[in-house]
Amino acid sequence: MPYSPLLVKPMKEELTSIGFKELLTAAEVDAAMDGATTGVTLVAINSVSGCAAGMARPGVRLALESDGKHPDRLYTVFAEQDLEATARMRNHFPDIPPSDPSFALFKDGELVHFIPRHRIEGRDARQVAADLTNAFEEFCQ
């Protein structure tokens, strides 16, 4: 059952305020991912969890503020809120169990890097940022 939109609004805005496009429906996910067949796309699976608040969202902010390479597109779905969109996004990496928060990096439409919850939880934002930055350096132009 989804959370109150009022509760998740600030959590969503943490990502949309730094350039992520929020995908709310399966149709929006389809359109976004159909258009992401060239270049690099970062997808953030957002969550109400403590590790999303303390590590994932601050970590991706740090990674995107860093000098260096960055993805061409930034998309986000909210796991406990936008259920249809999240389920459709997870179809793009079907062999990976549901994990939120998490990050999926696609290059030319193909999943090339995934950071699941267990690689976010128990770490600090700088460590998450370093993982993302390393992936950006490897896969972004």
Secondary structure, DSSP 8 states (H G I E B T S, - for coil): ----HHHHHHHHHHHHTTT-EE--SHHHHHHHHHT-SSSEEEEEEE-SSHHIIIIIHHHHHHHHHSSS---SEEEEEETTT-HHHHHHHHTTSTTS---SSEEEEEETTEEEEEE-GGGTTTS-HHHHHHHHHHHHHHH--
